[in-house]
């Protein structure tokens, strides 16, 4: 990460938004991670890299992330794509209850009032996976910062 991370090892870099605190990755599946402060409580960014071509397809990852949430009634996950510096980025934004994790990471109990912002970044040497979870009260205020960070992705 341009702000104190080690993602150059993956031939890839990005700028962490101001105010987000870079942290040492919690495990070797994570390329980078950060805490995202906010009025609703801290959110957690994790960036994953499983090697060139690793980590599964774009749609499989988006569906898995959507499945980690119980979507609020009357809402639908928002999805889109953008291009940045030669990378194709496919993203999803889901509001609802973050469900307990079955993979040993994440919450152990349901977290109502949550939000998940996820993105798959495709490009030479990728893909890379960005997943931001936390209270909707925090992440709604940080949504544009998340997209600004995605637009900063570049070759290291």
N, C-alpha and C positions, 0 to 999 in steps of 0.2 A: 504494500500500500504506500502510496506517496507520502502518507503521514505515519511513518514509523513501522511499516509492516515488512514482511519478508516474501511477498508474492512474486518478486522478481525470479525466484527459484523456478517458478512455473512459466516464465517467459511472458508474464502478464502483470499489469499494475493498474491501480485505480486510486482515487483520492477519497479518503475517509472524510465525511462531512465534519465541519467545525462543531465542537462540543461532544462528538462521539468519542468514547475512550477505547483506544486499541488495547486489547488484552492478549496474553499468550494463549494460543489455541489450546482448548481443553483436551484434545486428542489428536492423533496423527491423521485423521480423516479431514481435519480442518486446515485450510490454508491460512486463514485469518479469522479473527473474531473481534467483536467490539460490543461494548455496553452503550445503549442509547438512552440518555436521561430524559425524563419528562414528567409532567404533572401526574400522570396516572401510575407511575412506577417505571422502572427501567425495562427497556426492550433489549433483545439480544440479537446481534447480527452474527451469522456464521457463513463463511465462504468456504466452499468445498471444491477440491480438485482431486480427481481419481486417476490422473494421467491422461494422455492424449486419447480421445475416443471413449474414455471411461465414464461411468456413472449413469448410463442409460439414456434413453431418448428424451427429447423435450416434453412431449405429451405425457409420457409415463411419469416424469418428475412433477409436472403441473398437477396431474391427477392425484399423485401421492400427497402433495402438499394440501390440495383441497380436501382430501380425505382425512387430514390431520385436524380438520376443523369441523364443528357442527355449525353449519352456516345459519346465520340469523334468519328467522322467518321473514319472508317478503324481500329478501336480498338475493342477489346472485353474485358469484365471484366475477370480478372485473378482470379482463384479460386484454393484452395488446402486445405489439412488437415495436421495436425501434432499432435504428442503426446508429452505431457510434464508432468512429475510427476504424472502420473495416470489420467490426463485430456485429453480429445479429443478436439482438436481445429479445427474448420472449418472457413476458412477465405475467404475474397473477396477483390480485389483491383480494383477500378474503376476510370478511368480518364475521365474528361469531364466538363460539366457545372452543378454545384450544383444548384438544382432547389429550388424555394422558399418553405419553410416549410408550411405544412397544419396543423401542430400539435402545433403551437405556440412557437416552438424552432427552431433555425437555421435562415438562411437568409430570408429576406423579398423580396429580388430581386435575379435574376439569377446571379450566380457567375461563369463566364467562367474561364477556366484554373485551375479547381479544381481537387481534388482527394479525394476519400473516401476509407479508409481502415477499414474493419469491421471484427469482429471475434465473433463466438459463442463458448464459453468454456463450455463443458459438463463434469460433474463429480458429485460425491456425494454432494448433497445439492444445485446443480446448476439448471439451467444454468446461466452463466454470459455473458453479451454482451458488447463488446468493439467497439466503433465507433470513428474513427479519421477522421475529415474533415478539409480541408483547401486548400491553394494554392498548386498546384502541385509542384511549385518551392521549396516550403518548405518541403512538404511531401515526395518527391522523395529522398531528402537527409536524411529523418528520417525513411524511410521504414524499413531498417534493425534494427533500434532501436525499432520499433514497434514489429517486430518478436522476438527480444531478450526479450522484455517485456512479450510477450505471453509465451515464453519458461520458464519464471520465475514463472508462476502461480503455486500455491501450497496451500495445506490446511493450515489454520492459526492455 
